[in-house]
Amino acid sequence: MDAILRATGVELCYGSQRALSEVDFALSPGEVCAIMGSSGSGKSSLLYCLAGVVAPTRGEVSFDGVPLHRLGDDELSTVRRERFGFVFQYGELLPELTVEENAALPLRLAGRRKATALEAAGEILCRLGLAELRQRRTSQISGGQSQRVAVARALVHRPDVVFADEPTGALDSANAGAVLEEFLGLARSQGTAVIMVTHDASVASRSDSRYTMTDGVLAGRAEV
């Protein structure tokens, strides 16, 4: 199967410091991939390059056959908004919005009518066991619930790829396992590919494939 996301010879330097070195990577549609590594290994830098948030110093990242560097700023923003989803370690929800408004945000940014976006958000929140919290502010829910809202926001617009940076790193083990199961189950049911960066072997074990990053070097792909 052709890769939906591919990196070829990617290097990233911050001044004189090299964060990534000659990285090759490929992600198939619907695949769940884990990139493991310790803090400072370069795995988050790779995630941001793959998502088009940071441009590599050398090499190329392509999505759906199109090199990201060939896209203008508006085109790249549209790809990230409509075809990518993001889950961060601490959720990064907007406190001024309700749970359902946070979950609906990608659809609203894509121009969907408010009622339509909120209906779609309600459906996915229900699947994540959050139906009764739709009208609450994010300050009124727990950490595990906040991360489920972040998952809903990442998946509500049925993106092609979700980028997850330590998606359960801020949760206790019980909540982490439950959130991860719900996140990956929902992504797989939608056919959404997922890239997770993590230092946790138990998280990586839920993926279809796994890479290991050390000092900016990505080791070869292994099937899980």
Number of C-alpha atoms within 10 A of each C-alpha: 6 11 16 19 22 20 23 15 15 21 23 23 14 9 7 6 8 14 20 27 18 16 20 19 20 15 21 17 17 18 20 24 27 28 25 25 22 15 12 13 20 23 29 20 19 26 19 15 22 24 25 22 13 13 18 22 14 15 17 20 25 20 20 13 12 13 15 21 15 10 13 10 11 9 12 17 15 14 19 18 18 17 17 24 28 23 25 19 16 17 21 14 21 14 12 11 15 19 32 28 25 24 30 30 23 25 23 18 13 13 10 14 11 14 11 13 23 21 13 19 28 24 15 23 25 15 12 18 12 19 16 10 19 20 12 14 18 22 14 13 14 10 17 19 20 20 28 26 31 26 30 30 28 26 27 22 23 19 23 23 29 24 22 22 21 19 25 25 16 16 16 11 11 9 17 17 15 13 21 18 14 16 22 18 12 18 24 15 9 14 17 23 24 29 23 24 28 25 19 16 11 10 21 21 14 16 19 15 18 22 19 21 21 16 16 22 18 23 16 12 16 12 10 12
